[in-house]
Amino acid sequence: MTNDPTRTLGYLLHDTTRQMRRRLDRIAAQHGLTRAQWQLLAVLSRDDGSNQATIAERLDLEPISVCRLVDRMEAGGLVERRADPDDRRMRRIFMTDVARPAFAAIRHAADSVFEEAFAGFSAAERGTLMTLLERCNANLSEAPPTAGDTAEPSATIGRAVA
């Protein structure tokens, strides 16, 4: 193990993610979308009809931030709120036909970014990397909270906002 801080798992994951996000942000901007907007559309592409609480959890945003983001996207015709058939108090968020072509173009361009990231990797290496990252993710998802995890989310420094 090295003492070089740029060779830690956290640093490498963060830096790789940062570089990918920058490229994806540029692609999204070409389609008139912000990072928060394309990330919300990505959630809906996997689970259209999610409620705002689920979206907030998946994007690691405060619920009020998601509410404002959905307000802006709804005004732009990108998403629509619909009543939940099982709970009159809840609204579900759906991607509109206006947003689908832009998101599909971003998704296609994102695939090329991922291919670029995997340049020089064999299919076996790609599979191994994905499997190992999935295991790390599962380990952290299942791990009991540590002393640093006990703070209320609103008290967490650096909490993302839209």
HELIX and SHEET records of a PDB file:
HELIX    1   1 PRO A    5  ARG A    7  5                                   3    
HELIX    2   2 LEU A    9  GLN A   30  1                                  22    
HELIX    3   3 ARG A   35  ARG A   46  1                                  12    
HELIX    4   4 GLN A   52  LEU A   59  1                                   8    
HELIX    5   5 PRO A   63  ALA A   75  1                                  13    
HELIX    6   6 ALA A   99  ALA A  117  1                                  19    
HELIX    7   7 ALA A  123  GLU A  142  1                                  20    
HELIX    8   8 ALA A  147  ASP A  149  5                                   3    
HELIX    9   9 PRO A  153  ALA A  155  5                                   3    
SHEET    1   A 3 SER A  50  ASN A  51  0                                        
SHEET    2   A 3 ASP A  87  MET A  95 -1                                        
SHEET    3   A 3 VAL A  79  ASP A  84 -1                                        
END                                                                             
